[in-house]
Amino acid sequence: MKNVQKLEFHPGSREEMLPDFESDFPYIATSAELDKYPGRCAPWHWHRAIELFYMESGSLEYHTPKKAMSFPAGSGGFLNSNVLHMTKATSRTEGTIQRLHIFDPALISGSFGSRIGKRYVDSITANPRIELCAFHPDEPGQADLLGLIRDAFRLRGDHMGYEIRVRTALSEIWLKLFALLSPTLNQEESYDRNDERLRQMLVYIYEHFAEKIAVSELAAAACVSERECFRLFQTYLHTTPAKHIQSCRLQEACRMLIDGRDTVADIGYACGLGDSSYFGRLFRESQGCTPLEYRKKWQNSPILCPK
């Protein structure tokens, strides 16, 4: 199982670059150590792969454009394919560790157009109603599902038949998931283009965060009016475009402070946050410390340094 302490993205996109995710076996098991992520959060992103996860410790919040859900230790969940989402650690008393099975739906469905795919997989992955589901140990059916998700992390890559065992375990989990979601599968819901519009605007921000971004430019990236741009950010992300842009710049600044040795002034300009004085004031308001204090804390703390 690979320990993950930050997100990486494909160039020019908010699609997450998944470590060691290979086309001939599109599956990885990861342990996300959210306390070690810059800002203790995974910023808005998406990926084609499915997530099945279990909260080993701490607590976590998931946000999608349509909902927010909390996951305490011992719970777990399912995140559908291509869903725009962000997560943040909410526990302050213990480390937040999330264990994830991340896999392409084709690992279960097999060849394109297969009966398994049409009957059991596509009906979930192509359903806009199903974005994020929570499983709790005090619910009998969900407790069984959580047990299967947790047990599958014990499979080891150096054992004979590992790939077959993983596919078998995921198929058994999927069948229980299918039964759990069956009541919602036949409920029709029209395609919501707002997710795609938001994704286009977030990608634009990611590509241009070092520059001055006008709302008109952001709206044009998704072919919407400025008024609609404000509405989408307020309705789905519960913020304004300007505040979200500033948040993205501060997240990038956190990453640069941890990963590099650039001066505070250079980081401020590189992230579109201006000179060191203005950058320092914004950073202190956001993080409760100066950029240099933040760098020292994250680079020198034995708790937060990478293993």
N, C-alpha and C positions, 0 to 999 in steps of 0.2 A: 504494500500500500504506500502510495507516494504522499509525503507531507507537502501541503501547499500553503504558502504564506502571502501570496499576492496574486492578482490576476494579470494575464497578458492577453493582448488583443491582436487579431489579424490586422495587417496594415490597412488603414483607411476604413475601419469598421469598428463596431462595438460587439462583434462576434468574438467570444472568448476563444483563445488558442489553448486547446486542451493538451497537457503534457502527455507524451507517449501514446497518443490516440492514433492507432494505425488502421488503415483501410481494410487489411486482411483479418483483423480482429478488433472491431470498433468498440472497445470497452476498457475502462480504467476504474480502479478503486482508489479514492483519494481520502486523505484526512485533512480537512480545511481547519487551520488554526486561526480563527477569526481575530483573536487578540493580537496577532502579529501582522494583520493586514493594516496598511496605512489608514488611519482614522477608524480602525476596528470595523470596517465595512467593505463589502464588495460592491463597487458602483454599478450603475445600470449597464446591463449587458444581455446577451442572448446567445444561444447555441442550438443547433439542430438536435443534439443529443438529449436523451431523457435523463432526468435526475431521480433517483430513489435514494433517500437519505435517512440517517438515524442520528439523533442528537446524543452524543456520548456524554457531554457535560456542558454546563452553562445554559444560556438561552439565546435565542436568535429570532429576529424578525425578517420575514420575507415581504417584499413589496412588489406587486405587479401594477400595471396601469389601472386595474379594476379592483384590486383588493389588497389588504395587508393582513398577515397572519403571524401569530407568535408560536414558537416551538420551544418548549422547555426541555430540559434533560429527560431522556426516556421516551420522547415522542419522535415522530418521523414524518415523512411526507413524500409526495410525488410532484414533480414539476414537469409539465408537458414540453414537447418539442417546440422550439422557436418562440418561446414566451419571453418577452422583455421583463427583466426582473433585477432587483438589487437586494442585498441582505446586509444586516448589521447586527453586531453582538450587543445584547442588552444586559447581560449579567455583569455585575461588578465584583462579585465575591469569589468567582472561580473561573478557570480557563474555559473558553468556548471552543469546543471541538465538535465538528460536524463530519461524520463519515458518509461518503457518497459512492454509490454505483452510478457511473455515467456511461451511457451506451447508446449506440444508434439503434432505432427501432428495427432496422433490418436484421439485427442479430437474432431477434425472435421471429420475425415474419418470414425471413428467408428471401427467395427471389421476388422480384417485382411482380405484383399481380397475383401472388399466391393466395390460396384459400385462407390460410392462417392470417395473412396480412389483411385481407378484405374483411374477414369476419371478426377478428379479435384485436387487431392493432390499429388499422386506419380509423376505425370507428372512435378510437380514443384520441389519437394524435392529430386527427383532422377536425376535431370537435372544438369550436371556439368557446364553448361553454366551460370546457375543462382546462383550466390553467394550472391551478395549484390545489392540492388536497392534503389534509392533515390526518395523521393516524395517532391515536392515543391508546396507551396501555390499559386504560380502564374500560375500553370498549372491546367486548369479546372477539368480534370478527377482525377488528383492527389490531388487536393484540397478537393474533396469529400472524397477521401480515408483517407486523413489526419484528416478530421473532424470525421470520424467514429472511427479512432484509438484514437483520443483525447477524444471523448465522452465516450468510453468504460471504461476509467479510473474512471468515476463517479460511476460505479457500486460498491455497498458496500456488503461486505461479510456477514453482519448481516441482510440483507434483504431477505425475503422469495423468493425462486426461484433464488437465486444468481447464482448458477452453471448453470442453464438452460439459464439464461440471458447472462452469459459470453459466453457460447457456441454459442448462437444465434448471439451475436455481432461479435464474431470471424468468424463465418461462412459467415456473410454478408461482412465483410472485405475481407475474402478470395476470395469470388466470384468476387469482384471488382479487387482484385489483379490478379486473374486468367485471367480476361478480359484484364487487362493491359499487362500481360506477354504473352498472346496468340501468338503474332507474332513470338516469339522466341522458343516456346515449340516444334515445329516440326523440328527445325534445329538440325541436328545430330552433336554430338561432342564426340570424343573418350574419354575414361576414362583417366585422367591424374594421373599417379602414384606418381608424384612429391609431391602432397599434403600429401600423406601418408608417404613418405620418410622424408619430413620435420617434420611431426608430430612425427615420431619415434626419430629423432635426438633431437627435442626440449624436448621430454620426458626424453631422456637420460641426457641432460643437467640439467633438473630439479631434477633428481634423484642423480646426482653426482656433483652438482655445488660446494660443499665444497672440492672436491678433484681436483687434477691436471688432466685435460682432454686433451688427445692428439687428434689431428685431425684424426689419424688412428682409435682410439676407437670410435669417433663420427661417422665416415664413416661406420664402421663395424656394428653399431647399426641399420643402414638402409640398410645394404648389398650393399653399393656403394663404388666406389673408392674415394680416397682422392681428386682427381681432380674433380670428380662429386660433392663431398661434398662442395667444394669451389664454384663451379658453381651454385649449388642450393641456397646457402646462398646469393650469390651476385645477382642472377637473381630475386629471389622471395622476399628476405628480405632486399636486398640492403645494405648488410654489410658482414663482414667476420665472420667465426666461432668464432675466438678469441674475436672480438669486441662484438659479441652477448653474448658469455659466460660471459664476463666482465659486460655487461649490466644486465644480469640476476642476477649476484652476487650483484651488486649495488642495484637492486630492492629489493632483499631479505634483504640487509642491511638496506634499508629504512624502511622496514616492522618491522624489529627487533628493530630499534631505536624508533619507534613509540609505538610498542606493549609491549616492555619489559624494563627491567632495567639492562641488561647485560652491562658490560664495553665496551668501544670502542675497546679495544684490543681483548676481547672475541668475539665480533661480527665480527671483521676483520678475525680472524682465522676460525670462524664458517662458513663464507661465501666464504672461499677460497681466501681472498684478502690480506692475509699476516699480518704482524705486524701493530701496530697502526700508525706508521709513514707512511708506504707505503699506507695503507688503507686510512688514512686521506688525503694524497695528491690526490689519485684517486677520493675520494669523493668530495673534493673541486673543482676539475676540472669538475666533473659531475654536481654537485648541486649548486656550487657557494658559499658554506658555509662549515664549519667544521661539522663532525658528531654530536658533542654536540650542536652546534648552531641549526642544523636541528631538533634534538630531542626537544630542548626547544621550538622552533617555533611551532612544530606540537602538542606537548603535552600541551602547555599552552595557545595557541591562542584560544579565544572564537569563532573565525570564523571556525577553523579547528577541534576543539574538537567535538567528537560525541555528538549528542543530547541526 
